[in-house]
Amino acid sequence: MSTVSPFLDPGPLTTPGALALVHLSRDNVVPVYLSSDSGTVDGYSEGAVINTRFGSFPHSTLIGQPWGSQIRASVVDTGSRGRKRKLGSVADATDVAGNDTEAAALSPGQGQGQGQAKDVKTAATGFIHVLPPTPEIWTSSLPHRTQVVYTPDYSYILHRIRARPGAQIIEAGSGSGSFTHAAARAVYSGYPKDSEEKKGKVWSFEFNHDRFLKMREEVEDHLLGGLVQVTNRDVYNDGFLVNDESPEAECIFLDVPAPWKALPHLSRRKPTPALLASGGLEPLKETSSDWKSPLSADRPVHICTFSPCIEQVTKTVEIMRRLGWMDIEMVEVAQRRINVMREKIGLNMPQERGMNQSPRNVAEAITRLKQIEGRFREFNKGGADADVNMEDLDGEKAHEGQNGSLDGDADPADAPTAKPWAAGRLIHRTESEIKTHTSYLVFAILPQEWSEEQEAAALERWPCGKETKVIGSLDKQTRKQEKRDMLQGIKQKKRSAAKAPNPEPGNPATKKSKTE
């Protein structure tokens, strides 16, 4: 079995025990761990089976397929499911409908998942697609334990906080793990060989113990143990150190109810009690004089907070300014889908999805009006017949609508030989409403803090105040005097040219060509 996470390298084919995302419809994706059990499982003689409204799909038909394959539904003996068989009996049975029940009862010593699997038969209709696990598809299929950070948000967040291979990310609020999986892929630079080797890593913190256990289990099942470290911690009071060591993070994402309470721990120097009291915060509980910062010392740090309410944003920005964060900016990401479809227009179209029962063109509309007027004249010819049965007329009209055709121009796409999925006009429509969750994203940067030695070395390499012909090296009065001198020189040249004697008109030597 591969030791690389399927979210990073799923391989070319599906394998037993692998995580597969079964795509049922556009917004319906189900995560499944493929099972290779060859005997009766859960009452099915075909082994493990996925039951959907599109049909039944034994796991054996999904294993060994290229990712993205379309899998046809199978005929599964659902009538024998759940029937209790006495141990030791090996008699074959047939149900009332004539379908085979379980191939044989389990003999003593046989358990679930043993024996030979029943051969499956392809059903007439129904199919699904088996997709590899990716953070984007996982976000739409994961079990929701908390509010989920969706793809439009976390893709923009990872870009703004400069997440890249080899980076160290602090995440406060693991929740359902949507951002965790995307961040692990963004910082992936290989698995560390030992605890001393430093690779890209996500340091995730979760306050709720039950969610912490679920998240840790998911990380191990998805083979992300070397890339993600989940810690059960109250970051408001206990900070972000792990085993009393600094993560040395350069990217931070806070998805907590009160991000401003965690900001004092995200400093390079310990904030003073007076500074925290001015912002309405309590002093840090840590009393040790040797205070460690969880941030990188030699790089600027980028942070993002995820807050659904504007009051949270206001308080967060206030504390950020007091703690020295710069370039503070709030962004709201709004996603709107554009649906591309084929629209079939015609008066003889059936009442189905994507069908527009209106005239295709003017000729079809005129033809339809002529038919209506013709039937009206025929009905009123010589006076209305009192014995006419209106139900008969309705039946004739329905019959014409089903089997009759108009005399208008026929659409080549509606011909019997045309492919049904290629019929109609290709159009696009935007969503009327934005359905994704909207939250306010607050971004900021904590600049690199230089020591006096670093400042002296930079000043020696790039001296300030000794530059020439550089904007900023001279004061305002000096720049104005240089401008006056330049303009004075231009005026002197013009005066000298005006006082010079005019050349003689007949002397060709004094004439200049136009090309000079």
Residue pairs with C-beta under 8 A, 6 or more apart in sequence:
1 15
1 17
2 9
2 11
2 223
3 191
3 223
4 191
4 223
5 184
5 222
5 223
5 224
5 227
6 18
6 19
6 132
6 133
6 222
6 223
7 133
7 134
7 135
7 138
7 181
7 184
7 185
7 222
7 224
8 185
8 188
10 18
10 67
10 132
10 133
12 66
12 67
13 64
13 65
13 66
13 67
14 20
14 34
14 62
14 63
14 64
14 65
14 66
14 67
14 130
15 34
15 63
15 64
16 34
16 35
16 36
16 63
17 33
17 34
17 35
17 36
18 33
18 34
19 31
19 32
19 33
19 34
19 133
19 221
19 222
20 31
20 32
20 33
20 34
20 62
20 130
20 131
20 132
20 133
21 29
21 30
21 31
21 32
21 130
21 131
21 132
21 133
21 137
21 138
21 141
22 29
22 30
22 31
22 32
22 50
22 52
22 57
22 62
22 128
22 129
22 130
22 131
23 29
23 128
23 129
23 130
23 131
23 137
24 30
24 52
24 53
24 54
24 128
27 140
29 131
29 137
29 140
29 141
30 50
30 52
30 141
31 133
31 138
31 141
31 142
32 50
32 59
32 62
34 59
34 62
34 63
35 41
35 47
35 48
35 59
35 113
36 47
36 59
36 60
36 63
37 47
37 48
37 59
37 112
37 113
37 117
38 47
38 60
38 113
38 114
38 115
38 116
38 117
39 45
39 47
39 110
39 112
39 113
39 114
39 115
39 116
39 117
40 47
40 102
40 103
40 106
40 112
40 113
40 115
41 47
41 48
41 49
41 112
41 113
42 48
42 49
42 81
42 112
43 80
43 81
43 82
43 83
43 102
44 58
44 76
44 77
44 78
44 80
44 81
45 77
45 80
45 100
45 101
45 102
45 103
45 117
45 118
46 58
46 60
46 74
46 76
46 77
46 117
46 118
46 120
47 58
47 59
47 60
47 113
47 117
47 118
48 58
48 59
49 56
49 57
49 58
49 59
49 76
50 56
50 57
50 58
50 59
50 62
50 128
51 57
51 78
52 126
52 128
54 73
54 126
54 127
54 128
55 73
55 74
55 123
55 125
55 126
55 127
56 73
56 74
56 75
56 76
56 78
56 123
57 71
57 73
57 74
57 128
58 74
58 76
58 117
58 120
60 117
60 120
61 71
61 72
61 74
61 120
62 71
62 130
65 71
65 130
67 130
67 131
67 132
68 129
68 130
68 131
68 132
69 129
69 130
70 127
70 128
70 129
71 127
71 128
71 129
71 130
72 122
72 123
72 126
72 127
73 122
73 123
73 125
73 126
73 127
73 128
74 120
74 121
74 122
74 123
75 120
75 121
75 122
75 123
76 120
77 99
77 100
77 101
77 118
79 95
79 97
79 99
79 101
80 95
80 99
80 100
80 101
80 102
83 101
83 102
85 102
85 105
85 106
86 105
87 105
87 106
87 107
87 108
88 105
88 107
88 108
89 105
90 104
90 105
90 107
91 105
92 100
92 103
92 104
93 101
94 100
94 101
95 101
100 118
103 115
103 116
103 118
104 115
106 114
106 115
131 137
133 222
135 151
135 154
135 178
135 181
135 182
135 185
136 151
136 182
138 178
138 181
139 148
139 149
139 150
139 151
139 154
139 178
139 181
139 182
142 148
142 176
142 177
142 178
143 176
144 176
145 175
145 176
145 211
145 214
146 173
146 175
146 176
146 211
147 175
147 308
147 437
148 175
148 176
148 178
148 437
149 157
149 175
149 178
149 179
149 255
149 306
150 178
150 335
150 436
150 437
151 182
152 333
152 335
152 436
153 306
153 333
153 437
153 439
153 441
154 178
154 179
154 182
154 183
155 182
156 331
156 333
156 441
157 179
157 253
157 304
157 306
157 441
158 182
158 183
158 186
160 302
160 304
160 331
160 441
160 443
161 169
161 251
161 252
161 253
161 302
161 303
161 304
161 443
162 250
162 251
162 302
163 169
163 183
163 186
163 187
163 251
164 186
164 187
164 200
165 186
165 187
165 188
165 189
165 200
166 187
166 189
166 199
166 200
167 186
167 187
167 200
167 250
167 251
168 187
168 200
168 201
168 203
168 247
168 248
168 249
168 250
168 251
168 296
169 183
169 186
169 187
169 201
169 202
169 203
169 249
169 251
169 252
169 253
170 203
170 205
170 240
170 247
170 249
170 251
170 252
170 253
170 266
170 294
171 179
171 180
171 183
171 202
171 203
171 204
171 205
171 253
171 255
172 205
172 235
172 240
172 252
172 253
172 254
172 255
172 256
172 259
172 262
173 205
173 206
173 207
173 254
173 255
173 256
173 306
174 180
174 204
174 205
174 206
174 211
174 212
174 215
174 230
175 206
175 211
175 255
177 215
177 218
177 219
179 253
179 255
180 202
180 204
180 215
180 219
180 228
181 222
181 224
183 202
183 253
184 202
184 224
184 227
184 228
187 200
187 201
187 202
187 227
187 251
188 200
188 227
189 199
189 200
190 199
191 199
191 226
191 227
192 198
192 199
192 226
199 226
199 227
200 227
201 227
201 228
201 229
201 247
202 227
202 228
202 229
203 229
203 231
203 240
203 242
203 247
203 249
204 215
204 228
204 229
204 230
204 231
205 230
205 231
205 232
205 233
205 235
205 240
206 212
206 215
206 230
206 231
206 232
206 233
207 232
207 233
207 234
207 235
207 256
209 232
212 230
212 231
212 232
215 230
216 230
219 225
219 228
219 230
229 242
231 242
233 240
235 256
235 262
235 265
236 256
236 258
236 261
236 262
237 285
238 285
239 265
239 284
239 286
239 294
240 247
240 249
240 262
240 265
240 266
240 294
241 247
241 292
241 294
244 292
245 292
246 292
246 293
246 294
246 295
247 294
248 294
248 295
248 296
248 297
249 294
249 295
249 296
249 301
250 295
250 296
250 299
250 300
250 301
250 302
251 301
251 302
251 303
252 266
252 301
252 302
252 303
252 304
253 303
253 304
253 305
253 306
254 262
254 303
254 304
254 305
254 306
255 305
255 306
256 262
257 312
258 312
258 315
259 305
259 307
259 312
259 316
259 442
260 279
260 281
260 315
260 316
260 318
260 319
260 320
261 281
263 316
263 319
263 320
263 323
264 271
264 276
264 281
264 284
264 319
264 323
265 284
265 294
266 294
266 295
266 301
266 303
266 323
266 446
267 293
267 295
267 323
267 324
267 446
268 293
268 295
268 297
268 446
268 449
269 291
269 293
269 449
270 284
270 286
270 291
271 284
271 323
273 283
275 322
275 323
276 282
276 283
276 284
277 283
278 322
279 318
279 319
279 322
281 319
295 301
295 446
297 449
298 448
299 448
300 445
300 446
300 447
300 448
301 445
301 446
302 443
302 444
302 445
303 325
303 443
303 444
303 445
303 446
304 441
304 442
304 443
305 312
305 313
305 316
305 441
305 442
306 439
306 440
306 441
307 313
307 316
307 439
307 440
307 442
308 437
308 438
308 439
308 440
309 440
310 440
312 440
313 330
313 440
313 442
316 442
317 328
317 330
317 442
320 328
320 442
320 444
321 328
324 446
325 444
325 445
325 446
326 444
326 445
326 446
326 447
327 443
327 444
327 445
328 442
328 443
328 444
329 442
329 443
329 444
330 440
330 441
330 442
330 443
331 440
331 441
331 443
332 438
332 439
332 440
332 441
333 438
333 441
334 434
334 436
334 438
335 434
335 436
336 430
336 431
336 434
337 430
337 431
338 428
338 429
338 430
338 431
339 428
339 429
339 430
339 431
340 426
340 427
340 428
341 354
341 426
341 427
341 428
341 429
342 354
342 421
342 422
342 423
342 424
342 425
342 426
342 427
343 354
343 356
343 424
343 425
343 427
344 354
344 355
344 356
344 413
344 414
344 423
344 424
344 425
345 356
345 358
345 359
345 360
345 424
345 425
346 356
346 357
346 359
346 360
346 364
346 411
346 414
347 357
347 358
347 359
347 360
347 364
347 368
347 406
348 401
348 404
348 405
348 406
349 355
349 356
349 357
351 357
354 424
359 365
359 368
359 408
360 408
360 409
360 411
361 408
361 409
363 408
363 409
364 406
364 408
364 409
366 408
367 406
367 407
367 408
368 406
371 406
379 388
379 393
411 423
412 418
413 422
413 423
413 424
414 423
450 458
465 473
466 473
467 473
474 482
503 510
503 511
504 510
